[in-house]
Amino acid sequence: RVVRDLAGASIEPGEILVAPTTDPGWTPLFLTAGGLVTETGAVMAHGPTVAREYGIPAVICVPGATERIRTGQLITVDGAAGTVTIERPA
């Protein structure tokens, strides 16, 4: 699920949250997210820190993620390898 703006955002259980960046206001979306992909960030930034706490994979600093990934696509997020693979087109 690509979310560019937090206002009115929702995410279904298990969906991967794809966003430009996150801050503490995004935390409720992490409760149901199956993973996280952001365009910006740092290892100790909000997104990857909360993802680690919730046990979900996260890949940060993926330029153009919100443009290249579409809601509905099947993607694989490998937090250990730092990769995002688009498995199926939207």
Secondary structure, 3 states (H helix, E strand, C coil): CECCCCCCCCCCCCCEEEECCCCHHHHHHHCCCCEEEECCCCCCCHHHHHHHHHCCCEECCCCCHHHHCCCCCEEEEECCCCEEEEEECC
